[in-house]
Amino acid sequence: MAKPTLTYFPVRGRVQFPRCLLEYLGEEYNFNEVKAITDDLKKQLLFKQIPLYQEGDFKIVQTSAIVDYISEKHDFRGKTKEERARAHQCFAGIMEVLENCLHYSFKMDKQQQEKFRNENPIKKIFDGLEIILSQNKYLASGEKETYADLMAFVIVDYVTNLGIMPSGDYSKLICLKKHYESSPQLKKYLESRSQSQV
């Protein structure tokens, strides 16, 4: 089987989710860093957006689809259909937070950013994730972790790095963040990745 390749800009952005997933699962891959979406690259992109995941002749775009594919390949989505649904529910919320983060970083002026920090729409998602983890060991409520737990780490790390962590008691999410930060599978990558805020 061909080694997969991820194509993205030299920032964390959307690609952090599939990259952390591949690193954690121990799957070797190539990272194709691009400064811009060229005409040649655009021809490969169904929706003219990156990240792009390639595995031989197979190509797929959209972060959530890439994460879903990798998780399915490694049996990391949950044991039962209920677990898989709960994991997907959490990941959908996490992707909503990501969109908020990207909007905050690229579309808001300082006044809008201040209003965002005061109202913080991220809070409702983090509150929900914290409730689940206060009642269950894992976000899918099963006996084993799933991609949802790892993706929760990625978004908490992302929000913390941006300095827009909502106020409140998120001890379970912070504990989850520390757990993945110290994991041997991720530690080397986390130390060597882009230090950009976004």
N, C-alpha and C positions, 0 to 999 in steps of 0.2 A: 504494500500500500504506500502511495506517495506521501511524503511528509507535507502536512498542510502549510499554507502560507497565509498570513494576515497582512493586509495592506491598510495603512492608516498614516495620519499626520504624526509629527514628532511631539505629541502631547498625550496626556492620559485619556481624556475624553471618553468616547463610547467604547474604544477598543480595550479599555481596562477590564471590562467584564469578560470577554472571551480570552484575553491574555492570562488573567489570573486563573481562569478555569483550566486552560491548557497546562499552565505551570503547576497548579495544584494536583492535577490528575497525572502529571508526569509524562505528558505527550510532547514529543519533540516537534518543533515547528519553526518556520522561518518568519521573520518579521521584515516586511518590505516598507521602509519608511519613505513617504513622499511629501514633498513640500506643497504640491498642488495637484488637482485632478486634471491631468492632461487630456487631450483629445483621444489619445490611444487608450488611456485608462478608462475614460468615460464610455468607450465602446463596450467595455466588459461589465459595466454597471447597469443593472436592470433599472434602478431608480436614480442613477447618476449620483449616488452617495456612497461613501465608505463609512465603516470598514467593509472590506471584501475578504471573504474566506474562500480559499481555493484548495482543493484536494484532488490532484490529477485533473481530469476534465470537469469535475464537479465544482461549481461556483455558486456562492450564495452571499447575499447582502442583508442588511438590517441586523442590528445587534441582537435583538431578541431571538430571531431565527437562527443566528449563528450559535448562540448560547444553547438554544433548544437542541440543535443538531449535535453539538459536542456532548451535551449531557445525556442525550439518548444513546449515543455511541458508547458511552462509558457506563451506562446503567446508573446514572446519577440523578434521576428525575423523581425517584420515589418508588416504593414497592407496589403500592396499590393505586387504583385510579383516584381514590380519595386523596391520598398523599400527593399524587401528581397534580391534582386540582389545587390543593392548598399551596403547594410550591409555586405553581403558576400564578395564583392569586397574589402571593407575596412579591414575586418577581415583577408582575404588572405594576404594583405599587412602587417598587424600587425604580422602575423605568420612568414612572411619573415624577419621582424625585429628581432623577437625572435630567429630565427635560427642564425642570425648574432651575436646576444648577446651571445648565447651559444658557438658559434665558437670562439668568442673573449675571452671568459672566460676559455675555456678548451683546445683549440687547438692552440693558438697563444703564441709565446714567446714575450718578451718585445719589441723587434724590430718590430715584426709584429703588435703588438698592437698599437705602435706609428704610424705606417703607416696607420692602420685602422682609428685611431682618426683623422689623417690629411685628409684622403680621405672620411671618414665617409659615407659608403653606406646607412646608416639609413636615411640620409637627404632627399633623394628623396621621401621616403614614408611619412615622417613627413611633408614635404612641401605639398604633396597632401592632407593629412588629414587637414592641416591648411587651405588650399584653400577651401575645402568643408565647414569647420566650419565658415569661413569668409562670406560664401554665404548662409548658412543654419544653423538653430539652432541645427539640429541633423545630424549625418553622413549619415543616410539613406534618408535624405531630406524629411522626413515626418513630421507629427504633433506631434509624440511622440518619445521618446528615444528608442533605441533598444540595443541588446547586443553589437553591434559594438561600441557604445559610451563608455560603461563600459570597453570593451576590450581595447579601445584606452587609457583609464585611466591606465589600468594595464601595458601596454607596456611603456607609458611615465614614470610611477613610476619606472619600471624596469630599463629603460635606465638611468634615473636620479640617481638611486641607484648605478649603475655601473660607473657613472661618464663619460658617453660617449654621453651626449646630444649634438646633432649637433648645430653648431652656426646658428643663424638666429632668426627671429621674430616668436615665437611660442606662442603668447599671448593667442590665442584661446585654444590651447592644454593645456597650463598652467592653464587657467581658468577652463577647464574641469577637470583637475587633482585636483584642489582645491575643486571643487564642490563635487566630489566623496569622497575625503578624509574626508570631513566634514559631509557626510551623516550618519545619525544614524544607518543605516543598516550595514555600513562597518566599522565605526570608532573603535568599540571594537575589531573586528577581526584584523584590520590593526595594532593596538597597541600590540596585543598579538602574532602575527605571527612570523615566523623565521626571525631573523635579518641578515641572510646571504645575501651576495651581489647577489648571483645567485639563 
